[in-house]
Amino acid sequence: GVLTMTANSDITGAVTNTTTNEGTITLANGAHSFSGNVGNTGVGLKLITVRTGTTAFGGDVKATAINFADNGAVTLATGKTITGAVTTSGAGTGTLTFLGTGSTGGNIGVVTGAELSAVTFNGAYTVGHNIAATTIRATDGGDITISGDRTFEGGLDIDDDGTNGILRLGANTLTVTGTLALDAGGTIYSILNS
């Protein structure tokens, strides 16, 4: 089924699916919020389409894909996870902000394909997937841990607001295709092989 939400509308409570990879939510332009989890069975919903305005998810989001059909914004509450890919229909559009702790559950943007505009980490986050965005940043106390060899396509800015942003590489290899900016107060931790 398809749920089309009108401008500036919200859902209080959970959105569930009975069959994996079925069910679509299409958001009209404007602000939206979801107070509970979205998707619960198998891989979750098939697709969530985001347009202009800010969509705030207060729970876990389980969907094969969240797609930016326009230059909108998505925020994810602390301790919550997006399970599935985050994509964009237009290169350089769509802003994704993680407001606190958690871990990625799918690729964000498409490396060598369509990049998001920006991905921001505002808390301690484990990144287990590739990210493609014009700007990727750790800000407002952002603490990014890389789990495995990853690619960040775009510029990476650690501590772009002076609040001690951190990038933890461990023994993993992170390929950054754009400019790596390590601002005052920013730190990169890595294990060097001899």
Secondary structure, DSSP 8 states (H G I E B T S, - for coil): -EEEE-TT-EE-S-B--SSTT--EEEE-SS-EEE-S-B--STT-BSEEEE-SSEEEE-S-EEEEEEEESSS-EEEE-TT--EEEEEEESSTT--EEEE-SSEE-BS-BS-TTS--EEEEEE-SEEEE-S-EEEEEEEE-SS-EEEE-SSEEEEEEEEESTTSS--EEEEET--EEE-S-EEE-TT-EEEE----
